[in-house]
Amino acid sequence: MTAPTPPTPPFRDPDLPFAERIDDLLSRLTLDERIGFLHQFGPAVERLGVAAFRTGQEALHGVAWMGPATVFPQAVGLGATWNEDLVRRVGEAVSREARAMRSRDERVGLNVWSPTVNLLRHPLWGRNEEGYSEDPRLTSAIATAYTRGLRGDHPVYWRTAPVLKHWLAHNNETRRDTTSSTVRPRVLHEYDLRAFRDAVEAGAVAGVMPAYNLVNGRPNHVSPYLREHLRAWTDEELLVCSDAGAPSNLVDSEHYFGTHEEATAAALRAGVDSFTDHGTDSSKIVARIKGALEQGLLSEEDVDTAVRRQLSVRFRLGEFDPDRDPYAGERAFDTPEHRELAQEAAEQAVVLLKNDGLLPLAPGVRLAVVGLLADECKLDWYSGSLIHRSTPLEGLYERFGADRVEFAEGVDRVLLRTSSGAFLHVPPAPDAPEAARGEEGALDPALLAGRTDLPPLTAAPDGTELALVDWGDGVLTLRAPDGRYLSVADDGYLRASADQPGGWIVQETFRLEPHGGGHLLRHLGTGHPVRVTPDGVRAAEGEPEVFELVVTERGEDAVARAAAAADVVVVVAGNDPHINGRETEDRTTLRLPAQQELLLRAARTANPRTVLTLVSAYPYAVDPADLPAVLWTAHGGQAAGTALARVVAGDVSPAGRLPQTWYADDADLPELLDYDVIGGRQTYLYFEGTPLFPFGHGLSYTSFSYGELTADVTNSVAFSVINTGTVTADEVAQLYGRAVDPSVPRPRRELLGHRRVTLAPGESTRLFFDLPLSAFAFWDVAVGRWRVEPGAYELLAGASSEDVRLRATVTLEGEPGGARPVAERGLDTADFDEQSGTEIVDRTKESGDAVAPVSGKDGELLYRRCDLGAGVREVSVEMSGTGTVEVALDGGPLLASLSLETPTADPYTYVAVTAPVAGEPGGVRDVRLRVRGALRVARVDFRG
């Protein structure tokens, strides 16, 4: 007799709901198996036929770290398109390539860690390139479009499962794992949470990744906001994946917990479901979870909750239903459609900042194309490897003809003479090709090592002329005549071995330091000076070589010669995404590096008909006064050069718009760690100065007029746009709003909606916007919720946040505000209206906020319109530490002074200190607290 076929376990039954199948699979897994799933690299369970699973696949603007793939413009460039339909199609192409690549290489993951929705609050942030905009609504609109493309449109199964980065209030690389972002409740709700919330509520997000930093004194990886906000926005099981190494940081660098068992348990209870730590080695995380269980810090239910969330993603990705997965056969990779889309995205990302009529260029023009980025197609940390490549120079060659284009890179040509009179010499390289970055060690390109198969540099009578570029702050690269950059491998020797600067620690940067009548050449990756040894030139401790820098040609001379002979000069300037502004390193200034300013000046002096093209991951402060035309584009991916050439030639009218304010000077910027966009008057929402170029700015080769703005009581807004020029072009129509007479500081204007439309000459369109009443709400700290204030609101339609063409005023009934009922409910100190000299800190390690004076300062807190009732006889302050709190009426007498003379046991042990109040003040008054000492103040209560 034939043995009966074993019944299909319920978790394998595609007709059952996912929740039942997950419960069944959970019940079959042992505790050890479930714990194993909590590491990024979850092992297979062979007895159940469950495959290994890895969370995390970088896919910010193309599949990254896994070798060749279609490379789209950087995220900030996609943000500059202001085009949700385009970005959705980009997300769709990226997810299709992820599926196609996975069919060939199982290391390619489908849980994609993209997009980044951190707001571009501060333009010196090193990772500016990863975000979409400084505005939360534009960011969430672009992020929602990208995640919808990544997810796919099947009602059950997902093509990929996107995870939003980086939760929350993360805008600095400087000490990023130990700094705390002070985020007052209004900024939290109106700014930082909003970008995440709209994308999550749209239903195409599988989870989030907490950021390295702390918020209000508490690490994001143990944030109560994951439970209080994130998981409240959707019924979907969201997967929270830690950032790399962040679980260990809770103990090792942040010292927030005493043991890794405590830290891991706290993160798991807070909502972290997958631990990215120690690379592929899961043993440490597994041991910590087991230790936490043994110590009673965790329960099996805590483990099961996290595993359930991970399994929910795996089921949605079709892992357990290969016959029903509609995306299982996806093979679209580097298709003609994807190449066309990459070019379309690059074209739509170009922003015309200024144009006095020089653009578009006339047919037959003779061009000088100059600058350090003119013949570059730069990649960033989250790029894939290029299959196709187009630099600005190549694009202009193709469009105008190589015989009409003269090129001058503008590098300084130098020799380095040693103290013995010899010169640095680059030996000939063998023909062995370099393995492409991303093929070996692709899961973590930080592990890629430099080449040691090439001969090291030597000192010889015949020196090699090197191309020297100063990228700012004295950070140099040196390039051999064959295009290879000088780099240092693990053995310390200098070789001309790198195609481009790159790596987690860049090994291709140097600094020339004056020393003894010459210069030391210091390698920045190791920190060592360069030495000349009998075996070759190396970066190592010991007696350094003192070099004489011999300049054989200055870059500005070559630029001036080319510029003088041309009809028009195109200067291509900008940044290398791996140098001076990148992950782990914030910028120090908005200015262009001095060498590039010198090249621009040389070109402009030689030929006034100069176009400045900035190719960069972030804004610059440049003086456009003497320049007839200025463009900006982010690093535009594989089709960047072709796209730029088509724009300057007029084949495409530029219609990109700035996704963030371009400030005129460093003095306009807040402190990098000042996250209070309201109090610090930051971003276009609150900035009161004059920007270099405003949020939403971008010019066209045609003209548009606006008319017939209407708004009715249902908040349906409409206006018309007409192309009044002679060129078919896109216009990005923008709608803003502002409260006319608010009771609290509100944005100067706030983006409510936008549309990118294509119009032929003479064509018009009418745009409609349905605005919910909530679009006009603010977070009222007096009542701890959203409120629409009654009164007049102005609607502004136009071509940028400052180029307003139409205005209309509507009156909203809203909800009248009341006084704070402090006599009944007291005051939570973090709910202030204004402050100086304070920071928000964690009330306990689990939840809640308190306020403390910034070290070395006296703090002040103001609470407006506090209802003291019929009269207050005493005041009680809940505080920890040691110091004094003074309670006063604003503009009135001191009500009470309360002190803690003996320090409390620890910062989280609070005591209530009570004092009588003279005169029994009552009514509605402004209350001011003055805080001195090493204090945390959590709450103030008033008693009659």
PyMOL commands that set and color helices and strands:
alter all, ss='L'
color gray80, all
select helices_A, chain A and resi 10-12+18-28+31-36+46-48+75-81+84-104+128-130+136-151+185-201+220-222+225-228+230-232+246-252+260-270+283-294+300-316+336-348+392-400+402-404+445-447+555-564+594-606+637-649+666-668+683-686+773-776+822-825
alter helices_A, ss='H'
color red, helices_A
select strands_A, chain A and resi 41-42+53-54+163-167+180-181+207-210+214-215+218-219+239-240+351-355+367-370+405-408+412-417+423-425+458-460+466-470+476-479+485-488+494-498+510-515+518-523+530-533+536-539+548-553+568-574+610-615+629-633+704-711+716-723+729-739+750-759+764-770+778-780+785-787+791-798+804-812+827-828+834-836+838-842+849-853+859-867+874-889+894-900+911-916+924-943
alter strands_A, ss='S'
color yellow, strands_A
deselect
rebuild
show_as cartoon
